[in-house]
Amino acid sequence: MDEFLRIIGFDWQLIHDAVLTGINVFILFFALSYMLFNPARDFLEKRRQKIAGELKEAADDKEAAKELKAEYESKLKEVNKEADAILAEARKKAQIKEADILNEARAEAARIIERANRQMELERKKALDDMKQEIVSIASVMAGKVVAASMDTKVQDSLIDETLKEMGESTWLS
């Protein structure tokens, strides 16, 4: 066995150093674990929690954004409905205004036609009055001629025929 130990080179000093090195490695491992691994684990755990919190916050923000979107879409629909109602009311008012304008125009046209009819009636009456005046003046001229001539009925008939020819037959026909 001594040979075996010599070939490999195990001696008590090497075993003692190996045991002391192993103990030192364990002590160093626990010291490093306490000083490095635990803070690194804590750091990683805090980071994991922070990321989980940010993901939860992002999910909450996304849900809030969906709710806001739905709210804005409903408000937009309401605004569109209100705009349609306003446009319908404006169209209705425009149609009423159009009807009022047409009624006023018809009334004005009726007044103009009535005025023209009255004017025409006045002109017709004036023409009739003028014609009556003309007939009266012709009759007085005729009477003057009859009296001046003191003629018989043949002469009077001829004077009437002559006067009628002067006036024209169209006057008596209309």
C-alpha positions in Angstrom: 0.0 0.0 0.0 2.9 2.2 0.5 3.7 1.8 -3.0 0.2 2.6 -4.1 0.4 5.8 -2.1 3.6 6.7 -3.6 2.6 6.1 -7.1 -0.4 8.4 -6.7 1.5 10.6 -4.3 -0.9 10.5 -1.4 0.6 11.4 1.8 -0.8 12.7 5.1 0.1 16.2 4.3 -1.8 16.1 0.9 -4.9 14.6 2.6 -4.7 17.2 5.3 -4.4 20.0 2.8 -7.2 18.5 0.7 -9.5 18.3 3.8 -8.6 21.9 4.8 -9.2 23.0 1.2 -12.6 21.3 1.2 -13.6 22.9 4.4 -12.4 26.3 3.1 -14.4 25.7 -0.1 -17.6 24.9 1.9 -16.9 28.0 4.1 -16.2 30.1 1.0 -19.4 28.6 -0.7 -21.6 29.5 2.3 -19.9 32.9 2.6 -20.3 33.6 -1.1 -23.8 32.2 -1.0 -24.7 34.6 1.7 -22.9 37.5 0.2 -23.4 36.9 -3.6 -26.0 34.3 -4.3 -28.7 35.5 -1.8 -28.5 39.1 -3.0 -28.5 37.9 -6.6 -31.6 35.8 -5.9 -33.2 38.7 -4.1 -32.4 40.9 -7.0 -33.8 38.4 -9.5 -36.9 37.9 -7.3 -37.5 41.7 -7.1 -37.0 42.0 -10.8 -39.4 39.1 -11.4 -42.0 40.8 -9.1 -41.4 44.1 -10.9 -41.9 42.6 -14.3 -45.0 40.7 -13.1 -46.3 44.0 -11.6 -45.6 45.8 -14.9 -47.4 43.1 -16.9 -50.4 43.3 -14.5 -50.3 47.1 -14.9 -50.1 46.7 -18.7 -53.0 44.3 -18.6 -55.0 46.7 -16.4 -54.1 49.6 -18.8 -55.2 47.5 -21.7 -58.5 46.8 -20.1 -59.0 50.4 -19.2 -58.1 51.4 -22.8 -60.8 48.9 -24.1 -63.3 50.4 -21.7 -62.4 53.9 -22.9 -62.6 52.8 -26.5 -66.0 51.4 -25.9 -67.1 54.5 -24.1 -65.8 56.8 -26.9 -67.4 54.6 -29.6 -70.8 54.9 -27.7 -70.3 58.6 -27.4 -69.4 58.8 -31.1 -72.6 56.9 -31.9 -74.6 59.3 -29.7 -72.9 62.3 -31.5 -73.7 60.8 -34.9 -77.3 60.3 -33.8 -77.5 63.9 -32.5 -76.0 65.2 -35.7 -78.5 63.2 -37.7 -81.3 64.6 -35.5 -80.0 68.2 -36.0 -79.8 67.6 -39.8 -83.3 66.2 -39.9 -84.5 69.2 -37.9 -82.7 71.6 -40.2 -84.3 69.8 -43.3 -87.7 70.0 -41.6 -87.2 73.7 -40.9 -86.0 74.3 -44.5 -89.1 72.5 -45.9 -91.4 74.6 -43.7 -89.5 77.7 -44.8 -89.8 76.6 -48.4 -93.6 76.1 -48.0 -94.0 79.5 -46.3 -92.1 81.2 -49.1 -94.2 79.3 -51.7 -97.4 80.3 -49.9 -96.2 83.9 -49.7 -95.4 83.9 -53.4 -98.8 82.4 -54.3 -100.5 85.0 -52.1 -98.5 87.8 -53.8 -99.3 86.4 -57.2 -103.0 86.3 -56.3 -102.8 89.9 -55.0 -101.1 90.9 -58.3 -103.7 89.1 -60.4 -106.6 90.6 -58.3 -105.0 94.1 -58.7 -104.7 93.5 -62.4 -108.3 92.3 -62.6 -109.5 95.5 -60.7 -107.3 97.6 -63.0 -108.8 95.9 -66.0 -112.3 96.4 -64.6 -111.6 100.0 -64.0 -110.2 100.4 -67.5 -113.3 98.6 -68.9 -115.6 100.9 -66.9 -113.6 103.9 -68.0 -113.9 102.8 -71.6 -117.7 102.3 -71.1 -118.0 105.7 -69.6 -116.0 107.2 -72.5 -118.2 105.4 -74.9 -121.3 106.6 -73.1 -119.9 110.2 -73.2 -119.2 109.7 -76.9 -122.8 108.4 -77.5 -124.2 111.3 -75.5 -122.2 113.8 -77.5 -123.2 112.1 -80.8 -126.8 112.1 -79.6 -126.6 115.8 -78.7 -125.0 116.5 -82.1 -127.7 114.5 -83.7 -130.4 116.3 -81.7 -128.9 119.6 -82.7 -128.9 118.6 -86.3 -132.5 117.3 -86.0 -133.6 120.5 -84.4 -131.7 122.7 -86.8 -133.1 120.9 -89.8 -136.6 120.4 -88.5 -136.9 117.7 -90.8 -139.2 114.9 -91.3 -138.6 111.3 -90.3 -136.9 110.4 -93.5 -134.3 113.0 -93.0 -133.9 111.9 -89.3 -133.5 108.3 -90.3 -130.9 109.3 -92.9 -129.1 111.4 -90.2 -129.1 108.5 -87.8 -127.7 106.2 -90.4 -125.0 108.7 -91.4 -124.0 109.2 -87.7 -123.8 105.4 -87.2 -121.6 105.1 -90.2 -119.4 107.8 -88.8 -119.0 106.0 -85.5 -118.6 102.7 -87.2 -120.5 99.5 -86.8 -117.8 97.9 -84.6 -118.6 100.3 -81.8 -122.1 99.0 -81.5 -121.2 95.4 -81.9 -118.8 95.3 -79.0 
